[in-house]
Amino acid sequence: MPGKQKNQSLRYGYTTGACAAAAAKAATISLLEQCRVEQVRIELPGGKQADFQIKDCSFDPERATCSVIKDAGDDPDITDGAEIFATVRLKEASGLEICGGEGVGTVTKPGLEVPVGSPAINPMPKRMIASAVISSAEGRMNGRGLQVVISVPEGKKLARRTLNSRLGIIGGISILGTSGIVIPYSISAYTACISQGLKVAAACGLNTAVLTTGRRSEKFAQAELKLPEESYIQAGDFIGFSLKECARLGLTDVIVWGMIGKISKLANGHMYTNVSDSLVDIGSMVKVAEECETPQETMKVLEKAITANHFRKMMPPEYMERFCDELCRLASVKCREHVAGKLNTECIMTDPNGTILGRAKIAG
């Protein structure tokens, strides 16, 4: 796994999910082979592999515990340096059970990717842990199963520096990561990459750029739009900057592709969509729903939404399309205003699976 960004001096790091998977794999091997493990290699969601050093390893015939120190690279991640443990125990019943231990939060409110009452281990990290454990235990269990407990002793303390409590994640941090990799957060480096990508698009004679809010959104956009590869730019939270760069470079059309949280922020005129700068305004979303003639009884329910995604799930299907189209229209208007009308702007919103929920274009 490369340790540096292409054309940059910043080091990549690894997510809490990747570290947990590595610790779980090491503990599985230690338990089944009754030996100390010093290093493991796991497969990341994108197909690449990564090696992890194991800090602590202890074992007996019934269980093993291993730990990994999270290295976030050059990203200023609050969990950088945290020690992530996995304890793997034998159990009589077959199958694999993944649990949260000390320092891993518990979900107490609806609207997140993890059900209420469950440990805050997101779906992709959970799949990574399962894959790492199953691949190491395959053919060696003789009808017995395994229980994996992920813990972060400093997790409760670290969680105080996050928005977890606001989201209803209590008692620790979340185990996160969709790619397994932490890309260093540097505004100058990130915006430089955006500029370079847009310059390439312009140099290729393209008039349209597709600004996506992340890797997942980009894949959805590519599958739907079928535009040249150079059209797609992972703008992340820097939509405003990217729009101005598009206008400066002479592009004529921009498509912003994202999910409801980011689109709702754009609709409110927040062109930098990071949580540190802007929060999802549920009240504004309720007003949009009201303008779409959503019944008052439904409005009262929507007002209780915790997150934008929770709001989406609570919206009755019969009002969903009109609401999402209107939210996209408002976002498109704000994007066009941001560049003084120099771009035709379209916003497309999808759900986490890539299904288009709404779209709207504003052209001169």
C-alpha positions, 0 to 999 in steps of 0.5 A: 500500500503506498504511503504517500499521495500522488504528487504530494508529500502527505502520508495516507493513513488507515481508518479505525475499521481497517485497524479493527479488522487487522487486530481481529485477524491477528487475534484469530490467528493467535487463538487458532495457532496458539502463537504470538502474531507480530504482523498481518496483511488484510485486504481493503474494500478497494482490493488493495492490501495493507500490512499492520504491525501488532502492538500487543498479543496475548492468548490462551486456549479459549481466547486471544487479544491483539491490538493495532495503533491507528496511524492516520498518516498526516491527517489530523484525526482525533483517533490518530495514535489510539490503540484498537483491540480485538478479542476473539473467543471460541464459542460452541455455536457455529457462526461469527458474532461481532460486538462492541466493547469498551470505548466503542459507542452504542447507537441510541437514536434512529437515522444512522447506518447502524440500528438503535442498540447496536455498537457503532461499528459501521457496515463496511468495517463490520464486513472488513472484520468478518472477512479478515476473521473468516479467511483466517479461520476457514476450515479450522473451526470443527463446528464451533464459532467465534465471537469478536469484541472490538474495544478502544480503551481511550474511546470514551475520552476521544468521543468527547471531541466528536459530534457522536453524542449529538447523533446519539452515539453514547459511550465511545467512538464509532468504528468507521471507514468505507475504503480503509484508507484515511486521505490526509486532510489538507485544504491546500493539497485538496483544492490543488488536486481539484484545480488540476483535475478541472484544468485537465477537463478543460484541456480535453475540451470538455464543457461539463464537470461533475462534482461529486462529494466522495468516491461512492457518489462518483461511482454512482454518477459514472454509472448514470451519466456516461461522460468522459473520465476527465469530467468527474471531480471528487470535490468533497466539501469544497463545492463552492471552490470547485464551482468558481474554478469551473467558471474561471476555466471556462466550463459552461455546465456543472453537475453536483452529485451528492446525497441528501445531507450535502444537497440540503446544505447547498440548498441553504447556501453553504458552499463548504459542506464540512460539518465544522462549517455547517450543520444540516438544518432540519428546520429548513428541510421541514420548510421545503417539505411544507412548500411541497404540500406535505401534510401537517401530520407528516411535518410533525414527524419530520421535525423530530428527524436526527439527521438528513438521512433520517429525515429522508427515511421518514418522508412518505414515498408519495411526497419523496420525489417532489421534495427531493426535486425541490431541494435539488432545485434550491441547491442548483439556484444557490450554486448558480448564484455562487458564480454569478450566473456564469454556469448552468448548474444541475444538482442530482441527489441519490440514496446511499445505494445510488438510486436517484431521488431528485434532480433539477437544473438551472440554466441561463 
